[in-house]
Amino acid sequence: MSVGMAAPRAPYACDPDRSRGRLVAEPPSRTRSPFRRDCDRVIHSTAFRRLKYKTQVFVFHEGDHYRTRLTHSLEVAQIARALARQLGLDEDLTETLALAHDLGHPPFGHAGERALDACLKEFGGFDHNAQTLRVVTALEHRYPEFDGLNLTWESLEGIVKHNGPLTDRSGAPTERYREHGVPVGIADYIKTYDLELWSFASIEAQVAAIADDIAYDAHDIDDGLRAGLFHLDDLKVIPLTAEIIAETSAQYPDLEDVRRGAELVRELISHLIGAVFAEAQKNLAAVKPQSAQDVRQQSRALIAFPAEVAEEEAAIKRFLYQHMYRHMRVMRVMGEAEQILFELFAKYLKEPSELPPEWLLGAEADNEGDRARRIGNFIAGMTDRFALTEHQRLFDSTPDLR
C-alpha cells in the first residue's frame, strides 16, 4: 500500500456503529457517525477556541508565527489522521482525541500547570488530563439537556488514557500516578461512568498520543530556530537531525537557513511517522488483535517508536529541554507567568466576589476545597491575554512577559 492511501477498516479499529454510547442517551444523527459528532462538538466548543491564545512555549504577543495550543492541536490532528489512514483506523475518533487533548491546559503552558498544581496542592492538585475531562463533561455549557459535550465513551476513554492505564486491575494507581494517586477529577468521574482505568485505550487514542510527541519535537525545533534560541548547526549533536541536515546540504548546497530548517522539520516528521507505522505493523502482526477490545487488553501499547527511534526521539527532547525550555529567556518569562497565576488565585480565594457572576452560581454552598477548585477551573480556562487583563484589573503592576 502506498503511503497516504487509506487502508480498509481494520478489525482492531473502533467501530462507531458499536460505540458504548454516551452517558446521557441521545438520538443518533441522521448524517454523522457518533465519533464525527464528537469531533464536531470539540471544534465548536468554547474551550477549543480559547486555545488560539494559550501559550505553547511563547506567549501570544511575542510573535504571530509561533505555535499556540490551537495550532499545535491542528498539527497533532494532521499527523494522527495520516497514521490512522494508513492503519485502517477510525479517523474521526482519532481526530477528536488529537483536537481535544489540550483543552484542559491552563494559560502560559507548563508554567501555568505548575502554578495551578501548587495552588491546588491541598485539594488534589492540578492535572491537565483531568481538567480536559472536566471541560468536556461539566464546564462547557452549550446544550439544554446536559453539561459538557456528552462525548462517547470511546472519546472520554481516549482523553483519560491516551498515555496508558492509570491503575492496575485492582484499582491501585500505576507508574506516574503511584505517588499521588489518580487525579481527583478522573477519580470522581469514574464513579459515575467507568472508563476502565486499568486497560490501555483504543489504538486511535494511542495514535493521537504519539502524534502529540511527533508534533512537539518538530514544531518546537521550528519555533526555537525562529526565536534564535539555538541555530541549525547546534542540532548536529543529535545523530538523526545531523543526518537530515547533511542530506539536505548535499542536495541543496546553497539553501538559506530558513529553508534548511523547514526541510529539517518536514523530513523529521516523515521519518517519525514512517517509523511509527512500521513498528505498529510489526506489533499488530505479532498479537493479531481482532477487535478494539483486544487492543485494550494488551500488556503494552501497540503504537510506539521502534527502540532505536525512541532513543533518537529522546535525544531531541533532551536537546529541546536544555536549549529551549530551560533557556534563560523562556525561564524568565515563564517565572513571571507563574507569579501572575499565583497572585490571581490568592486574590480570588480571598475575594471570591471578583469572579464573574456566572462563576458564583451555587458558590454559597462551597467548602474550602470546592471554592479552590472553582477558582482553579476559572483560571485554567483563561487565555494568556485574559489572565494578563485580569491581573492588570486587580493589581497595580503586571509583568510584560517579553
N, C-alpha and C positions, 0 to 999 in steps of 0.2 A: 504494500500500500504506500503510495507516495505521500510525503509529508503534506499536511493541510487537508487531505481528503477525509471526509467524515467516515468513521467506521460504523458498521451496523451496530444497533444497540446490543451491548454485551449483557450476558446473563447476570453478572455481578453488579450491574448499574442499578441505581434506584429507579423504580418504575412509578411514574406519577399516578398511574391507574391503581397502584397498590399502596398508596400512601397510607400511613396510620392516621391521617386526618388532622383535625385542628381541635384545640381544647374547647372552643365554642363552635358547635356544628354550624356550617353554612351550606346553602345550596350550591352545587357546582356551577362553575362558569360555563356558559354556552360556547365560549370561543378560546378559552385559555386553560392549560393544564394547571393543577394545583401549584406546581413549582414555578411556572411562569407568573402566576398570580402573586406568589410570594415575592418574586424578583421585582415586579412592578410596584408592589407595596413598599418595598425598601427604597426604590428610586424616588417615589413620591413622598417619602417621609420627611418631616421637618429635620430630623437628625441627620439625614443624608445630605440635605442642602447645607447644613452648618459645616460640613467637612471642608467646604470651599475655603473657609477662613480658620481652619485649625492647622497648627504647625505640624510639619513632618520633622524637619530639623531647623529650618529658617523661619522666623516669624514673618507673617504675611507682608509687612511693609519693607522687608529687606530687599525685595525684588519680585518682579512679576513672573519670572521664569522658573523659580524654584518649586519643587513639589509641595503640595499641600496634602492633607489626608484624603481629599477628594480625588486629586489626580493620581495619587498613589493607589487608591482603591480601583480606579478605572484601569490602571496598568496591571494590577493583580488580576482583575477580571479578564483582561485580554489574554494574559499568559495562561490563566486557568482554563479558559474556553479552548485555547489551542490544544492543551493537553487532553481535555475532556473529549474533544472531537476525535482525536487520534485513538483514544482508548474506548470509544463507544459508550461514553457516559451520558448522563442527563445534563445537557449544557445549561438548562435553566436553573437547576438546583445548584450547579457549580457556580454560576454567575451570581445567584442570590447570596451564597456564602462569601464569595470574594468581595461583593459590594457591601455586605453587612458587617464584615469582620472588625471594622474600626469604628462602628457607630458609638461605642461606649468610651472612646478615648476623650480625655479632657483637653482643654486648651494647652498650648505650649508643649506638646509632645510628651516625651517620657519624663520631663521635668514636672509637668503638671500631674502626672500619675504619681510620682514620688511624693509631691506635696500633699495630694489628697490622701494617699495611703498613710502618711504621717498624721494628718489631721484626724483621720478616722480610726487611728490605731486602737483606741479603746472600744471601738464599736464594730470590729470585724475587718477594718482596713478597707482598701480600695483595690479592685481588680478589674481591668478593662473588659475582660470577657464577661464577668458577672454584670458589669454595667451595661454592656451591649444587650444581654438578656433582659435587664430591667427596661431598657429603651423599647425593645420590640414586644415586651409582654405587659408593660404598665405605663411607661412615661409618654408614649405617643398617644395623643387624644384626637383621633381623626374619624372614628367610627361610632355610630349610635348605640351599638349593642355590646361593645367590649372596649376595654383599654388595650393599648398596644396595637400590634398589627395582626394578631391571631394567625401567626405563621404555622405551617405544617410542622408535625413532629420532626420530620427529617431536617427541616431548616433549623429548628431550635437545637436539635442534637448536634448539628454541624457547627453552630455558633459556639456551643459549650465545649465540644470535644474535638475540635479540629486538630488540636495538638496532642491528642491521645487521651486514654482513660484518666479519670480523676480519682477513682477508687479501685480497690480490688473487689472480688465477688461478695466479700463480707461487708463492704461499705467502708473499709478503712482507707483513708487518703493515701495516695501513692506519690512517689517521687517529689515533684516540686510542691505538692500540697501536704506532704507528710508533717512538716514543722508547724504550719499554721492552720491546717485543715482546709476543707472545701470552702471556697469563698461564700460569704453569707448569702448573697443574692441567689446563687445557684443552689445552695443547701436548702434555702427556704422554698424555692420554686419547685424543686423535685418532690416536695411533699404533696403538691397539687397535681403535677404532671411528671411522671417518672421518665427521665431521659436516659436511664440505664448508664450511669456514670462509669460503670465497671468495664464497659466494652469500648472497642475502637469505634470511631464514627465511620460513616459511609466513605466509599472511595472518592466520591465527589468532594467531601469535606477535606480529605487528605490531599487532594489535588489543589484545592484552594489554599491550604496551609503552605504547601511547598512553593506555590506561585507567589505567595507573600514574600518568602525568602529570596526568590529569584528577583522579584521587583525591587526589594530593598537593596540588594547587592548592586544591581545595575544602576538604579537611579540615584543612589547615594554617591556612587562614583561620579556620575554625571554632574550632580549638584556640587559636590566637593571640588571638582575641576572648575566649574563655572565660578565658584566663590573664591578660588585661589587658595583654598586651604592646603592643597597639595598639587603637584604637577604630574603630567602624564608619565614622565620618566621615573617618578617615585614609585609607580605601580610595577616597575620591573623587578622589584624584590619579591613579587608573588609569581611563581612559575607559570600559572595559567595566563594571567594578564600579560606577563612578559612575552609569552609565546604569541598571543594575539597581536600585541604591539609590533613584534618583529615581523610577523606575516604581513601586517598592514603596511609597514615601512618598506618591505621588499616589493610589494605590489604597487604601492603609491609613494615613491621616494620623495616627492616634492609636496606632499599633502600638508596643509597647515594643521596646527594642533587642535583647533576646534573640530575639524572633520575627523582627525585621527581619534579624538576622544569619542565622538559619536560612533565611529566604526567599532571601537573597542566595546562600547556598551551594547551595540547591536549584536556583535559576534558572541559576546559573553552570554546574552540572553539565549541565543540559538544553541550555544554549547550546552548550557544548563538544562534547557528544555529537552534537547536530544538525549542527554544523559539520564534524565528522569524517565523519559519514555522507554528507553532501553532497559533500565532497571525494573520498571513496572512490568514490562513484558516478561522478564525473567522470573520475577516474583509470582506473577499470575500463573505462569506456566507451571511453576513448582507446586502451588497449593490448589490450583484449579477451582476457585470459588464458583458456585453455581447460583448464588443469589446474593443480594445485598447483605442479608443476614450472615452468610458465610464470611463476608469481609469483616463484619463487626466482631465475629468470634475468633479471629486470628490472634495469635500471641504477639504480633508485631504489625507495624504499619506496612502496607504493601506499596505505598508511594514514598519513595526515598531517593536520595542521591546514591549512586554506587560508592563504595568505600573510598576509592581514590579521589572521586569528585567531591565527596563530603569533606575530605581534607583540604582540597583546593578552595572550597566554599568557606570553610572555617578560616582559612588564611586571609581571604578577602574581608571577612567580618573583623578579624583581629586588626587588619590594616585600618579599616574604617573607624574602629573603636579608638585606636591610637591617634590617627591623623585627622579625624573629623569630630566624632562625638566628644572626645576629650580635648579638642583643640581649645586653646585659651580663649579665643573669641567666642566660640559656641558656649563654653562653660560659663563665661561671664554673663552672657545674655540669659542662659537658662537658670543661672543662680538668681538673677533679678526676677525672672518669671516665677520661680518657686516662691519667692518672698511676696509677690503680688497675691498669689493664691492663699498663702498662709494668712495674710492680713485680711483678705476678703472673708475667709472662713471665720476668723476670730470676730470680725465685725458683725457678720450675720448672726453668729451664735450669741453675741452679747445683745444685739438689737435686731431681733427677727422681723420687726416692722419694716426694715429696709428691704426685705424681699418683696417682689412683685405681689400684688393682691392674690393672683391665681395660685401662687405657691403657698399661700397661707390658709387655703381652704382645708378645714379639718385639723389645722395645726394646734388648736386648743387642747386636743386630746393627746398630743405628743409627749412622750417622756424624753429624757435627755438623749437617749440613743436615737429615737425617732427623729428628733429635731436635727441632730447632727447628720443623719442620713439624708434628710430632706435637703439640707444645705449642700451636702455633697452632691446630690443629684442635680441641684440647680447649677452649681459651679461646673460639674462635669459636662453639662450641656452647653456651656458658654463657648463662643468662638474666641480666638485670641483678641480680636479688636473689641468685642463686648466686654471681656474681662478688663481690658485696659480702660474702656469707657467707664465701667462701674468703679474701678479703682480711682479714677480721676474725680468721679462724683463724690466719693466717700472720703477721700484723703487729700491732703494739701499738696503732696508731691508724688508723682508716678514716674518710674524709670522709663526711659525712651526705648529700651530693648533694641539697640542698634550696635 
